[in-house]
Amino acid sequence: NSTKIVLYSNLNVFCVDMSTGRHVSVQTGGSITIPCSYDQYYINHVKYWCKGTHWTHCSSVVRTDHPKSTDRTSISDDINKRIFTVIMTDLVSRDSNTYRCVVEINGGTDFMIQSTFFFSEFLFFYLCSGTPELYVEQQEVSGVEGGSVTVCCYYSNSGDMKWCRMGGDCVSGFSGTLNGTSVTLTRTSDANNRTVFTVTMSGLKMENTDWYWCRVGELEMPVHITVSQQTATQRTSKMTSS
């Protein structure tokens, strides 16, 4: 018998999170990328995205051993970072259900390890027909080493603003640091009267490449930051300007 469960996402309108309180708002017709972290013990295990209201009755949608089993949902596994990623596209109302990111675990000695892992992270998200209460226009943002990146999180709900590294610390208030990198948070309105929670990370390092969570109140949205090395042209331009 296999023991299954790591974290899950709920597409119902209201959910209660047992651990980290992640709620993600997604618009019908849109897409969402969900990162799922796992322990080093499970690098060689099968990971999959399943659908069902309870983990004992959860049917597989897509798996890492059959990654192209559906045309609207895909899965990939980065064993170096121990994160597998699920992408759902062209979301429709019938997609509303409970979804889970699952690591398939064989019984026996894995059981106690799995028990600890089970409570590591839970995630819920739901579909809405209008504008989501918290969203970003891009879930992938790139920057260069030594430079900065800006992420705009648009929201209509209320609550404290936070910028959190996946599995790590958070910055709240107006400024702070994450792994030695400066982070500033601002709250403004744009030309379209959208309220914007803007995150700026400065003095980027290569190790800042990771998934982060933009959080306002109970709602969150994952954003991936990729930091690359400066090109020779960029280094020359920086030296000239200084």
CORZI-V131893 format. One line per field, one symbol per residue. psi: psi as a letter, one per 20 degrees, with the letter a starting at -180 (. if undefined). Layout:
psi=???
This chain:
psi=qqpppfrrppjrhpqppifikpppppppiarqpopoqrqhhkgjqpqrorpqiqiimoppgqqhimiliqiiprqqonhhilpqpppprlprhiipapqppppppqaciighghgghhjhpqpqqqqqhbpqhprqhpippqrqpibrqppoopqiarrqpqopppjbrqprciraqoljpppqpqoaqahjkpppoppppqlqqhiiorqrpppociqqpqppppprqqrhghgggghgh.
